[in-house]
């Protein structure tokens, strides 16, 4: 096949390997922000790829961490007296059956009878309400103990959303005091009645707490999963910019030669949960969108580098101020004014120069080989 191919067509085939670059439209140029390395670091820019994943539809609610009723106990005395020793210490662990308080009874005797009060359950000592020598009455709660190995997380769900919940549904639970940590638990039960003042219904979750990180009274956020859908294009919520009427994201520029270049792209959204938002139009799988730093990028204006400068450096020839290719009329005007009409021959990028030189050498070698073959054949 190569023997039948005219030599005049070889340059066409060879130079087809030279990379080509798409022109930038005026609309894209107006929505483009270009940063230098310093700007990227200062704004702490991070990107993720848009992808089709399993999307969770959720109900969001606020709540608190509470102690399970069966995991709380108190130490008290059946007879009046005074405390001789106190071996329970606040925020310290005590084992079930261990000595907590020793009471000297008021009953007559020499010495008076002593009663040893032990811990009914093992756990952390939450409160100590007695001191050595203090009078003790049967009605007094001397020591309070809680077992935090499993706790209750109680969400206050708005009434109009409660009908969507069923026992067994999973929830992602985040506690404000434990940033970066998430707990997963199943819905145990819904409250038997609504809170009239707040208009909410209690949703209770049993959460494993082996390391005792969760403590009673902590505030929590609940994302209760009510439905799942496969193959949904979604991105992190922090990437989404604008209001409900004008949603957009910053997408990394498709031209890899334009480093640190981001384009604001209008998008249409669907369902949204606490972490992700469904994108129904505006992005394709694999698009890199800005997450961390997206809000700051919206106020970065045209950035620290102009689109013209970036394209000139990347493509090896001059562009107009909006980044578009120079027209024949613009080139003629520049030439008439004494400026460079088209500096493509002197400002090629390194990649373009390498491709041109490599292809030229290859063409010379092919021509030489063909001539030598013809000479031998003669």
NUSELO-677443 format. One line per field, with one value per residue (C-alpha): residue in one letter; x, y, z. Coordinates in nm, 2 decimals, padded with zeros to 4 digits. Last residue first. Layout:
N
code <- (a;...);
x <- (X;...);
y <- (Y;...);
z <- (Z;...);
***
This chain:
378
code <- (x;x;x;x;x;x;x;x;x;x;x;x;x;x;x;x;x;x;x;x;x;x;x;x;x;x;x;x;x;x;x;x;x;x;x;x;x;x;x;x;x;x;x;x;x;x;x;x;x;x;x;x;x;x;x;x;x;x;x;x;x;x;x;x;x;x;x;x;x;x;x;x;x;x;x;x;x;x;x;x;x;x;x;x;x;x;x;x;x;x;x;x;x;x;x;x;x;x;x;x;x;x;x;x;x;x;x;x;x;x;x;x;x;x;x;x;x;x;x;x;x;x;x;x;x;x;x;x;x;x;x;x;x;x;x;x;x;x;x;x;x;x;x;x;x;x;x;x;x;x;x;x;x;x;x;x;x;x;x;x;x;x;x;x;x;x;x;x;x;x;x;x;x;x;x;x;x;x;x;x;x;x;x;x;x;x;x;x;x;x;x;x;x;x;x;x;x;x;x;x;x;x;x;x;x;x;x;x;x;x;x;x;x;x;x;x;x;x;x;x;x;x;x;x;x;x;x;x;x;x;x;x;x;x;x;x;x;x;x;x;x;x;x;x;x;x;x;x;x;x;x;x;x;x;x;x;x;x;x;x;x;x;x;x;x;x;x;x;x;x;x;x;x;x;x;x;x;x;x;x;x;x;x;x;x;x;x;x;x;x;x;x;x;x;x;x;x;x;x;x;x;x;x;x;x;x;x;x;x;x;x;x;x;x;x;x;x;x;x;x;x;x;x;x;x;x;x;x;x;x;x;x;x;x;x;x;x;x;x;x;x;x;x;x;x;x;x;x;x;x;x;x;x;x;x;x;x;x;x;x;x;x;x;x;x;x;x;x;x;x;x;x;x;x;x;x;x;x);
x <- (01.76;01.61;01.90;01.84;01.46;01.53;01.77;01.51;01.25;01.48;01.58;01.21;01.13;01.43;01.34;00.98;01.08;01.31;01.03;00.79;01.03;01.10;00.73;00.63;00.91;00.82;00.45;00.54;00.78;00.51;00.54;00.62;00.83;00.62;00.29;00.37;00.07;00.03;00.31;00.28;00.37;00.03;-00.04;00.06;-00.18;-00.46;-00.40;-00.40;-00.73;-00.88;-00.77;-00.93;-00.72;-00.83;-01.04;-00.89;-01.09;-00.79;-00.72;-00.48;-00.11;00.07;00.25;-00.05;00.02;00.20;-00.04;-00.34;-00.23;-00.15;-00.48;-00.67;-00.52;-00.32;-00.39;-00.76;-01.03;-01.24;-01.14;-01.48;-01.63;-01.29;-01.35;-01.68;-01.51;-01.21;-01.28;-01.50;-01.38;-01.52;-01.33;-01.55;-01.52;-01.88;-02.05;-02.17;-02.43;-02.76;-02.93;-02.67;-02.78;-02.64;-02.43;-02.35;-02.67;-02.90;-03.01;-03.24;-03.22;-02.99;-02.94;-02.59;-02.43;-02.05;-01.79;-01.46;-01.14;-00.77;-00.49;-00.29;-00.41;-00.22;-00.47;-00.74;-01.06;-01.06;-01.14;-01.50;-01.64;-02.00;-02.33;-02.68;-02.88;-03.24;-03.18;-02.89;-02.53;-02.25;-02.24;-01.90;-01.98;-02.27;-02.04;-02.11;-02.37;-02.47;-02.71;-02.64;-02.83;-03.10;-03.14;-03.44;-03.53;-03.17;-03.19;-02.93;-02.90;-02.70;-02.60;-02.56;-02.39;-02.60;-02.47;-02.12;-02.01;-01.64;-01.68;-01.45;-01.70;-01.99;-02.23;-02.54;-02.90;-03.12;-03.44;-03.67;-03.86;-04.15;-04.14;-04.38;-04.15;-04.41;-04.65;-04.38;-04.53;-04.65;-04.55;-04.19;-04.05;-03.85;-03.51;-03.39;-03.06;-02.71;-02.41;-02.16;-01.95;-01.62;-01.47;-01.55;-01.64;-01.80;-02.05;-02.17;-02.25;-02.50;-02.56;-02.89;-03.01;-03.38;-03.47;-03.79;-03.97;-03.96;-04.14;-04.44;-04.22;-04.15;-04.45;-04.40;-04.04;-03.79;-03.63;-03.35;-03.25;-02.92;-02.93;-02.61;-02.42;-02.09;-02.17;-02.27;-02.37;-02.31;-02.46;-02.33;-02.50;-02.86;-03.03;-03.38;-03.22;-03.05;-02.67;-02.49;-02.16;-01.84;-01.66;-01.83;-02.15;-02.31;-02.07;-02.18;-02.12;-01.91;-01.83;-01.94;-02.01;-02.35;-02.50;-02.19;-02.15;-02.27;-02.08;-02.28;-02.12;-02.29;-02.20;-01.88;-02.00;-02.36;-02.68;-02.83;-02.72;-02.54;-02.18;-02.19;-01.91;-01.94;-01.85;-01.71;-01.70;-02.00;-02.01;-01.67;-01.60;-01.46;-01.36;-01.54;-01.62;-01.45;-01.62;-01.43;-01.61;-01.53;-01.71;-02.03;-02.29;-02.61;-02.96;-03.07;-03.15;-02.85;-02.81;-02.60;-02.76;-02.79;-02.80;-02.76;-03.13;-03.25;-03.03;-02.83;-02.88;-02.71;-02.90;-03.10;-03.12;-03.29;-03.23;-03.44;-03.24;-03.24;-02.92;-02.75;-02.55;-02.29;-02.25;-01.94;-01.82;-01.45;-01.32;-01.12;-00.94;-00.83;-00.67;-00.74;-00.39;-00.24;-00.42;-00.33;00.04;00.04;-00.10;-00.47;-00.69;-01.07;-01.29;-01.66;-01.59;-01.36;-01.63;-01.88;-01.61;-01.55;-01.21;-01.06;-00.98;-00.62;-00.45;-00.16;00.07;00.00;-00.18;00.16;00.28;-00.03;-00.03;00.35;00.32;00.06;00.31;00.50;00.21;00.09;00.13;00.44;00.28;00.00);
y <- (00.06;-00.13;-00.01;00.35;00.32;00.17;00.46;00.71;00.55;00.54;00.90;01.01;00.82;00.96;01.31;01.27;01.13;01.42;01.66;01.48;01.49;01.86;01.95;01.74;01.89;02.24;02.18;02.03;02.32;02.57;02.76;03.13;03.21;03.06;03.12;03.49;03.60;03.97;04.09;04.47;04.74;04.89;04.74;04.40;04.44;04.55;04.25;04.00;04.14;04.12;03.76;03.67;03.62;03.31;03.36;03.42;03.73;03.95;03.82;03.53;03.50;03.18;02.90;02.72;02.71;03.04;03.24;03.06;03.15;03.51;03.56;03.40;03.65;03.54;03.63;03.56;03.70;03.78;03.58;03.62;03.29;03.12;03.19;02.99;02.70;02.68;02.32;02.16;02.25;02.02;01.77;01.64;01.26;01.19;01.47;01.81;02.07;01.88;01.65;01.70;01.54;01.70;01.54;01.57;01.66;01.54;01.70;01.58;01.74;02.01;02.20;02.33;02.65;02.62;02.85;02.76;02.69;02.72;02.61;02.48;02.55;02.28;02.03;02.19;02.06;02.34;02.24;02.30;02.56;02.50;02.68;02.72;03.03;03.02;02.82;03.04;03.04;02.78;02.40;02.25;02.23;02.00;01.72;01.60;01.37;01.19;00.92;00.56;00.38;00.53;00.49;00.58;00.69;00.74;00.94;01.22;01.31;01.60;01.57;01.79;01.63;01.59;01.25;01.16;01.00;00.91;00.63;00.41;00.13;00.36;00.15;00.36;00.28;00.52;00.69;00.91;01.17;01.35;01.73;02.03;02.22;02.32;02.02;01.76;01.46;01.13;00.77;00.85;00.66;00.34;00.17;00.35;00.19;00.33;00.47;00.70;00.97;01.13;01.43;01.67;01.51;01.79;01.86;01.50;01.34;01.06;00.89;00.71;00.37;00.27;-00.03;00.12;00.33;00.69;00.87;00.95;01.15;01.42;01.64;01.61;01.75;01.49;01.56;01.30;01.10;00.92;00.65;00.51;00.18;00.12;00.43;00.26;00.53;00.55;00.79;00.79;00.90;00.94;01.04;00.90;00.65;00.94;00.98;01.22;01.34;01.21;01.13;01.32;01.24;01.34;01.17;01.21;01.05;00.75;00.57;00.21;-00.12;-00.19;-00.22;-00.05;-00.16;-00.01;-00.16;-00.13;-00.09;-00.16;00.07;-00.02;-00.09;-00.10;00.11;00.16;00.49;00.29;00.36;00.37;00.25;00.38;00.25;-00.10;-00.29;-00.51;-00.39;-00.23;00.14;00.37;00.73;01.04;01.12;00.91;00.62;00.49;00.70;00.59;00.64;00.80;00.87;00.68;00.63;00.28;00.16;00.34;00.46;00.39;00.50;00.33;00.42;00.19;00.06;00.41;00.45;00.77;01.06;01.21;01.50;01.60;01.77;01.64;01.58;01.33;01.15;01.05;00.85;00.84;00.54;00.67;00.83;01.05;01.41;01.40;01.58;01.91;02.09;02.46;02.58;02.95;03.04;02.73;02.79;03.16;03.08;02.84;03.09;03.13;03.15;03.22;03.16;03.27;03.56;03.34;03.07;03.32;03.46;03.11;02.94;02.78;02.41;02.30;02.07;01.84;01.75;01.39;01.50;01.64;01.30;01.21;01.54;01.53;01.19;01.28;01.43;01.10;00.93;00.61;00.30;00.18;00.24;00.00);
z <- (-01.16;-00.86;-00.65;-00.75;-00.68;-00.33;-00.26;-00.36;-00.14;00.16;00.12;00.09;00.41;00.60;00.50;00.60;00.94;01.00;00.92;01.14;01.44;01.38;01.36;01.66;01.88;01.78;01.87;02.21;02.29;02.20;01.88;01.91;01.61;01.32;01.51;01.55;01.35;01.25;01.47;01.51;01.26;01.25;00.90;01.03;01.33;01.10;00.86;01.15;01.28;00.94;00.90;01.23;01.55;01.74;02.05;02.40;02.48;02.44;02.09;02.04;01.94;01.86;02.04;02.17;02.54;02.59;02.37;02.53;02.88;02.79;02.61;02.90;03.14;03.45;03.81;03.81;03.59;03.88;04.19;04.35;04.22;04.30;04.67;04.66;04.47;04.71;04.81;04.55;04.20;03.92;03.71;03.43;03.41;03.36;03.18;03.31;03.22;03.27;03.53;03.81;04.14;04.45;04.72;05.09;05.28;05.01;04.68;04.41;04.06;03.94;03.61;03.55;03.42;03.38;03.52;03.35;03.54;03.43;03.66;03.36;03.01;02.82;02.94;02.73;02.89;03.14;03.50;03.58;03.82;03.90;03.83;03.95;03.86;03.98;04.30;04.39;04.29;04.33;04.36;04.44;04.81;04.74;04.62;04.27;04.12;03.80;03.90;03.79;04.08;04.30;04.67;04.90;05.25;05.40;05.73;05.73;06.10;06.26;06.62;06.93;07.23;07.55;07.65;07.52;07.20;07.19;07.44;07.23;07.20;07.10;06.90;06.81;06.88;06.68;06.79;06.58;06.78;06.61;06.54;06.55;06.79;07.05;07.00;07.03;06.85;07.01;07.02;06.91;06.62;06.66;06.61;06.30;06.20;06.27;06.09;06.26;06.10;06.21;06.04;06.32;06.65;06.86;06.58;06.58;06.25;06.21;05.87;05.90;05.80;05.77;05.99;06.13;05.87;05.78;05.50;05.72;05.95;05.69;05.76;06.13;06.12;06.26;06.60;06.60;06.91;06.92;07.19;07.33;07.33;07.51;07.71;08.04;08.29;08.66;08.92;09.28;09.60;09.50;09.82;09.93;10.18;10.36;10.41;10.63;10.50;10.67;10.34;10.05;09.86;09.53;09.29;08.92;08.58;08.69;08.37;08.32;08.49;08.65;09.00;09.16;09.52;09.85;10.16;10.48;10.82;11.16;11.45;11.64;11.90;11.80;11.77;11.42;11.26;10.99;10.88;10.50;10.26;09.90;09.55;09.60;09.27;09.18;08.81;08.72;08.77;08.50;08.60;08.49;08.86;09.12;09.31;09.61;09.88;10.23;10.57;10.45;10.72;10.82;10.70;10.57;10.22;10.07;09.71;09.40;09.07;08.73;08.36;08.06;08.07;08.00;07.69;07.74;07.50;07.20;07.06;06.75;06.42;06.11;05.74;05.53;05.26;04.90;04.84;04.50;04.38;04.14;03.80;03.81;03.83;03.90;04.21;04.24;04.52;04.53;04.85;04.76;04.85;04.69;04.36;04.36;04.42;04.13;03.89;03.84;03.53;03.56;03.26;03.23;02.99;02.79;02.76;02.62;02.37;02.24;02.29;01.98;01.98;01.97;01.73;01.80;01.51;01.41;01.09;00.99;00.89;00.68;00.49;00.45;00.29;00.03;-00.22;-00.22;-00.39;-00.21;-00.43;-00.26;00.09;00.00);
***
